[in-house]
Structures are given as C-alpha cells and as structure tokens.
C-alpha cells in the first residue's frame, strides 16, 4: 500500500513517534534556542518539534526524492513580515534540514546520491508503508465502529 492513501498529518504524527525510539535521531543542544527560518519571529513552542520535522522531511524525500537541501529549504520557508514593506518569501533553515538528513542517513532511512540529493532506502520505504498500513487498518476499524 502507498503512503498516499492515508492522511499526511496522521502519518507524520505516527512517524515522529516511531523516530523518537531511534537512537540516531536526536535533537542537538542548539535546537532549543533557534528559529526554523528567518521568516519566523520565535523558536518552535513544541518540545518534540525536531521529531516532527524529521518525519516530515522523510515523507518529503519519499514523495519527491531524489531531493536536495535547497528544495527542502524552500518547502519549509515562508513569508517574512517587513513592517510597512511588502512581505517577501524566505527559505527555511538549511542547518536544520541538513542535520536531519544526516541523522536519517545514519539511521539507514535515506541515502545520498552524488549531485542529485537524497532518496529513500528500502528500509525507509518499508517503515513508511508499514505505518501507512497500520493507520489504514485503524481508520477502517474506526469507520466500522462508527457504522454500528
């Protein structure tokens, strides 16, 4: 089953919980003090934002791979308010994306392709499809329980 058959938010939530159990995926010390891009005014409020971003990046690599840091920066960018001047688009933090991709590589979920970016490994595909199957089964059980 493809991961496109389940809601992306549910998959990202469940995948972030799965990534918390892996030793290779750990937020660095500096992750508590930084913004996720120049367009943001404050650092993230959620304590587990690193795992959610890691899960989101892994899903993006699966769907759009091979993909590089620059395209992922554009995906996680946003509009920067500049006072009375018009807003402008700014890319997200490259350090965060690069560090997460390196951690996913060390976990064996993503591999690097020379001059093309990163793509997902067979282990990463199986992890995502197993989670998608699990979520789909939960949704079917919930809909059957609701029809009774």
LINCOR-V137073 format. One record per run of one state. SS is the DSSP state (hx for helix, st for strand, lp for the rest). FROM is the first residue (numbers start at 0). TO is the last residue. If there is no record, write none. Layout:
SS,FROM,TO + SS,FROM,TO
//
This chain:
lp,0,1 + hx,2,4 + lp,5,6 + hx,7,19 + lp,20,27 + hx,28,31 + lp,32,35 + st,36,36 + lp,37,47 + hx,48,63 + lp,64,65 + st,66,66 + lp,67,67 + hx,68,74 + lp,75,76 + st,77,81 + lp,82,83 + st,84,89 + lp,90,90 + st,91,91 + lp,92,92 + hx,93,105 + lp,106,108 + st,109,112 + lp,113,115 + st,116,119 + lp,120,120 + hx,121,146 + lp,147,147
//
